[in-house]
Amino acid sequence: MDESLRTAVSDLYSLIQRNGNVSRSFDEVEFMETPLHVAAEEGCIGFAMEMMNLKPSFARKLNQKDLSPIHIAVKKGHKEMVLRFLEIDKDLVRVKGKKGKTPLHLISKVGNPDGLVDRFLEVCPQSIKNVTTRNRTALHIAAEKNRLDSFQVLIRTLKKKDYCQEVVNRKDEDGNTALHIAAINNQPQMLKLLLECKADKHETNEAGLTALEAAHQ
C-alpha cells in the first residue's frame, strides 16, 4: 500500500476512535479528498472496498478537483476497481463531477477498449440521458472525439429504448445535436448510425444551420 494511503487509513481510524460520529462530519464538507479518492488514485481495490463498506457516501463525494472516486478510477484506467464500484452501487455511473461530466461522459471520450462503455450502459442504461454543464450527452462527446467504438455502443443501447430520439436529437449549448458534431467532424459512419436512429437532419443550431450546412462552414 502506498505511503499516502497508509497515512489516510491511519488518520481515518484515529479520528473514528476519538469520535464515533466523525464520519457524519465528512458529509457536511462539500468538497474533500477522502481515503477512497486516494485508494482510487492508487488502484488499491482491497482498501477501496473496505472504505465503501465503512462509509458508502465517500463514493459520491467530490474532491477539490470536482472528481468522485469512480471518476478518478476511470481516468487512471483502473478497470477492475471501476467494476467493483459498480457491483456495490450501479448508480455511480450517474455521479456528476467537473463540468457536470459523469463517468460515462469520461469513458465515451477516451474510447471503449476495455468494454467499460458496454458495462456502464448495461448496469445503468438511463445514464445515457445525463448531460454536462454544456448540455452535452455522451453521444456529443464521442462524436467530438471521433470515438467510433464508444459511439457504436451508445447507439446500440439507444435503439432498444423509447427515449432514443430524445437523446439523439438533444441539443448542446450551441444548439448542436450529435448529428451536427458528426457532420462537422466528417464522421460518415456516425452519421449513418444517427440517421438509422431517426436523427432529425432538419434540426438547426444557434447559428441557424442544419448538420449538413454546418459541415460546409
Contacts in CASP RR format, 6 or more apart in sequence:
PFRMAT RR
TARGET T0000
AUTHOR 0000-0000-0000
METHOD contacts of the structure
MODEL  1
MDESLRTAVSDLYSLIQRNGNVSRSFDEVEFMETPLHVAAEEGCIGFAME
MMNLKPSFARKLNQKDLSPIHIAVKKGHKEMVLRFLEIDKDLVRVKGKKG
KTPLHLISKVGNPDGLVDRFLEVCPQSIKNVTTRNRTALHIAAEKNRLDS
FQVLIRTLKKKDYCQEVVNRKDEDGNTALHIAAINNQPQMLKLLLECKAD
KHETNEAGLTALEAAHQ
1 9 0 8 1.000
1 42 0 8 1.000
1 44 0 8 1.000
1 47 0 8 1.000
2 38 0 8 1.000
2 42 0 8 1.000
2 44 0 8 1.000
4 38 0 8 1.000
4 42 0 8 1.000
5 35 0 8 1.000
5 38 0 8 1.000
5 39 0 8 1.000
5 42 0 8 1.000
5 44 0 8 1.000
5 47 0 8 1.000
8 35 0 8 1.000
8 38 0 8 1.000
8 39 0 8 1.000
9 35 0 8 1.000
9 47 0 8 1.000
11 35 0 8 1.000
12 35 0 8 1.000
15 22 0 8 1.000
16 22 0 8 1.000
16 23 0 8 1.000
23 54 0 8 1.000
23 55 0 8 1.000
26 32 0 8 1.000
26 34 0 8 1.000
26 55 0 8 1.000
26 57 0 8 1.000
26 58 0 8 1.000
26 61 0 8 1.000
27 57 0 8 1.000
30 62 0 8 1.000
31 61 0 8 1.000
31 62 0 8 1.000
31 63 0 8 1.000
31 64 0 8 1.000
31 66 0 8 1.000
32 61 0 8 1.000
32 63 0 8 1.000
32 64 0 8 1.000
33 63 0 8 1.000
33 64 0 8 1.000
34 51 0 8 1.000
34 55 0 8 1.000
34 58 0 8 1.000
34 61 0 8 1.000
34 63 0 8 1.000
34 69 0 8 1.000
35 47 0 8 1.000
35 51 0 8 1.000
35 58 0 8 1.000
36 48 0 8 1.000
36 51 0 8 1.000
36 52 0 8 1.000
36 55 0 8 1.000
36 58 0 8 1.000
36 59 0 8 1.000
36 61 0 8 1.000
36 69 0 8 1.000
37 58 0 8 1.000
37 61 0 8 1.000
37 63 0 8 1.000
37 67 0 8 1.000
37 68 0 8 1.000
37 69 0 8 1.000
37 72 0 8 1.000
39 45 0 8 1.000
39 46 0 8 1.000
39 47 0 8 1.000
39 48 0 8 1.000
39 51 0 8 1.000
39 69 0 8 1.000
40 48 0 8 1.000
40 69 0 8 1.000
40 70 0 8 1.000
40 72 0 8 1.000
40 73 0 8 1.000
40 76 0 8 1.000
40 78 0 8 1.000
40 81 0 8 1.000
41 72 0 8 1.000
41 76 0 8 1.000
43 73 0 8 1.000
43 76 0 8 1.000
43 78 0 8 1.000
43 81 0 8 1.000
45 78 0 8 1.000
45 80 0 8 1.000
45 81 0 8 1.000
45 84 0 8 1.000
48 69 0 8 1.000
48 81 0 8 1.000
48 84 0 8 1.000
48 85 0 8 1.000
49 84 0 8 1.000
49 88 0 8 1.000
51 58 0 8 1.000
52 58 0 8 1.000
52 59 0 8 1.000
52 85 0 8 1.000
52 88 0 8 1.000
52 89 0 8 1.000
56 88 0 8 1.000
56 89 0 8 1.000
58 69 0 8 1.000
59 68 0 8 1.000
59 69 0 8 1.000
59 70 0 8 1.000
59 85 0 8 1.000
59 88 0 8 1.000
59 89 0 8 1.000
59 92 0 8 1.000
59 95 0 8 1.000
60 68 0 8 1.000
60 92 0 8 1.000
60 95 0 8 1.000
61 68 0 8 1.000
61 69 0 8 1.000
62 68 0 8 1.000
62 97 0 8 1.000
65 98 0 8 1.000
66 97 0 8 1.000
66 98 0 8 1.000
66 99 0 8 1.000
67 75 0 8 1.000
67 97 0 8 1.000
67 98 0 8 1.000
68 92 0 8 1.000
68 95 0 8 1.000
68 97 0 8 1.000
69 85 0 8 1.000
70 82 0 8 1.000
70 85 0 8 1.000
70 92 0 8 1.000
70 93 0 8 1.000
70 95 0 8 1.000
70 103 0 8 1.000
71 95 0 8 1.000
71 97 0 8 1.000
71 98 0 8 1.000
71 101 0 8 1.000
71 103 0 8 1.000
71 106 0 8 1.000
73 81 0 8 1.000
73 82 0 8 1.000
73 85 0 8 1.000
74 82 0 8 1.000
74 103 0 8 1.000
74 106 0 8 1.000
74 107 0 8 1.000
74 116 0 8 1.000
75 106 0 8 1.000
77 114 0 8 1.000
79 114 0 8 1.000
79 116 0 8 1.000
82 103 0 8 1.000
82 116 0 8 1.000
83 119 0 8 1.000
85 92 0 8 1.000
86 92 0 8 1.000
86 93 0 8 1.000
86 119 0 8 1.000
86 120 0 8 1.000
86 123 0 8 1.000
90 123 0 8 1.000
90 124 0 8 1.000
91 124 0 8 1.000
92 103 0 8 1.000
93 102 0 8 1.000
93 103 0 8 1.000
93 104 0 8 1.000
93 120 0 8 1.000
93 123 0 8 1.000
93 124 0 8 1.000
93 127 0 8 1.000
94 102 0 8 1.000
94 104 0 8 1.000
94 124 0 8 1.000
94 126 0 8 1.000
94 127 0 8 1.000
94 130 0 8 1.000
95 102 0 8 1.000
95 103 0 8 1.000
96 102 0 8 1.000
96 130 0 8 1.000
99 132 0 8 1.000
99 133 0 8 1.000
99 134 0 8 1.000
100 132 0 8 1.000
100 133 0 8 1.000
101 132 0 8 1.000
102 127 0 8 1.000
102 130 0 8 1.000
103 120 0 8 1.000
104 117 0 8 1.000
104 120 0 8 1.000
104 121 0 8 1.000
104 127 0 8 1.000
104 128 0 8 1.000
104 130 0 8 1.000
104 138 0 8 1.000
105 130 0 8 1.000
105 132 0 8 1.000
105 136 0 8 1.000
105 138 0 8 1.000
105 141 0 8 1.000
107 116 0 8 1.000
107 117 0 8 1.000
107 120 0 8 1.000
107 150 0 8 1.000
108 117 0 8 1.000
108 138 0 8 1.000
108 139 0 8 1.000
108 141 0 8 1.000
108 142 0 8 1.000
108 145 0 8 1.000
108 147 0 8 1.000
108 150 0 8 1.000
108 151 0 8 1.000
108 154 0 8 1.000
109 141 0 8 1.000
109 142 0 8 1.000
109 145 0 8 1.000
109 147 0 8 1.000
109 150 0 8 1.000
110 145 0 8 1.000
110 147 0 8 1.000
111 117 0 8 1.000
111 142 0 8 1.000
111 145 0 8 1.000
111 147 0 8 1.000
111 149 0 8 1.000
111 150 0 8 1.000
112 118 0 8 1.000
112 147 0 8 1.000
112 149 0 8 1.000
112 150 0 8 1.000
112 153 0 8 1.000
113 149 0 8 1.000
115 153 0 8 1.000
117 149 0 8 1.000
117 150 0 8 1.000
117 153 0 8 1.000
117 154 0 8 1.000
118 153 0 8 1.000
120 127 0 8 1.000
121 127 0 8 1.000
121 128 0 8 1.000
121 153 0 8 1.000
121 154 0 8 1.000
121 157 0 8 1.000
125 157 0 8 1.000
125 161 0 8 1.000
127 138 0 8 1.000
128 137 0 8 1.000
128 138 0 8 1.000
128 139 0 8 1.000
128 154 0 8 1.000
128 157 0 8 1.000
128 158 0 8 1.000
128 161 0 8 1.000
128 167 0 8 1.000
129 137 0 8 1.000
129 163 0 8 1.000
129 166 0 8 1.000
129 167 0 8 1.000
130 137 0 8 1.000
130 138 0 8 1.000
131 137 0 8 1.000
131 170 0 8 1.000
132 141 0 8 1.000
134 172 0 8 1.000
134 173 0 8 1.000
135 170 0 8 1.000
135 171 0 8 1.000
135 172 0 8 1.000
135 173 0 8 1.000
136 172 0 8 1.000
136 173 0 8 1.000
137 167 0 8 1.000
137 170 0 8 1.000
137 178 0 8 1.000
138 150 0 8 1.000
138 154 0 8 1.000
139 151 0 8 1.000
139 154 0 8 1.000
139 155 0 8 1.000
139 167 0 8 1.000
139 168 0 8 1.000
139 170 0 8 1.000
139 178 0 8 1.000
140 170 0 8 1.000
140 172 0 8 1.000
140 176 0 8 1.000
140 178 0 8 1.000
140 181 0 8 1.000
141 147 0 8 1.000
142 148 0 8 1.000
142 150 0 8 1.000
142 151 0 8 1.000
142 154 0 8 1.000
143 151 0 8 1.000
143 178 0 8 1.000
143 181 0 8 1.000
143 182 0 8 1.000
143 185 0 8 1.000
143 187 0 8 1.000
143 190 0 8 1.000
144 181 0 8 1.000
144 185 0 8 1.000
146 185 0 8 1.000
146 187 0 8 1.000
148 187 0 8 1.000
148 189 0 8 1.000
148 190 0 8 1.000
151 190 0 8 1.000
151 193 0 8 1.000
152 193 0 8 1.000
155 193 0 8 1.000
155 194 0 8 1.000
155 196 0 8 1.000
155 197 0 8 1.000
158 164 0 8 1.000
158 167 0 8 1.000
158 168 0 8 1.000
158 197 0 8 1.000
159 196 0 8 1.000
159 197 0 8 1.000
161 167 0 8 1.000
164 197 0 8 1.000
164 198 0 8 1.000
165 197 0 8 1.000
165 198 0 8 1.000
165 199 0 8 1.000
165 200 0 8 1.000
168 177 0 8 1.000
168 178 0 8 1.000
168 179 0 8 1.000
168 194 0 8 1.000
168 197 0 8 1.000
168 198 0 8 1.000
168 199 0 8 1.000
169 177 0 8 1.000
169 179 0 8 1.000
169 199 0 8 1.000
169 200 0 8 1.000
169 203 0 8 1.000
170 177 0 8 1.000
170 178 0 8 1.000
171 177 0 8 1.000
171 203 0 8 1.000
171 205 0 8 1.000
174 205 0 8 1.000
174 206 0 8 1.000
174 207 0 8 1.000
175 204 0 8 1.000
175 205 0 8 1.000
175 206 0 8 1.000
176 184 0 8 1.000
176 205 0 8 1.000
176 214 0 8 1.000
177 199 0 8 1.000
177 200 0 8 1.000
177 203 0 8 1.000
177 205 0 8 1.000
177 211 0 8 1.000
178 190 0 8 1.000
178 194 0 8 1.000
178 199 0 8 1.000
179 191 0 8 1.000
179 194 0 8 1.000
179 195 0 8 1.000
179 199 0 8 1.000
179 200 0 8 1.000
179 201 0 8 1.000
179 203 0 8 1.000
179 211 0 8 1.000
180 203 0 8 1.000
180 205 0 8 1.000
180 209 0 8 1.000
180 210 0 8 1.000
180 211 0 8 1.000
180 214 0 8 1.000
182 190 0 8 1.000
182 191 0 8 1.000
182 194 0 8 1.000
182 211 0 8 1.000
183 191 0 8 1.000
183 211 0 8 1.000
183 212 0 8 1.000
183 214 0 8 1.000
183 215 0 8 1.000
184 211 0 8 1.000
184 214 0 8 1.000
184 215 0 8 1.000
184 217 0 8 1.000
186 215 0 8 1.000
191 211 0 8 1.000
195 201 0 8 1.000
201 210 0 8 1.000
201 211 0 8 1.000
201 212 0 8 1.000
202 210 0 8 1.000
203 210 0 8 1.000
203 211 0 8 1.000
204 210 0 8 1.000
205 214 0 8 1.000
207 214 0 8 1.000
209 217 0 8 1.000
END
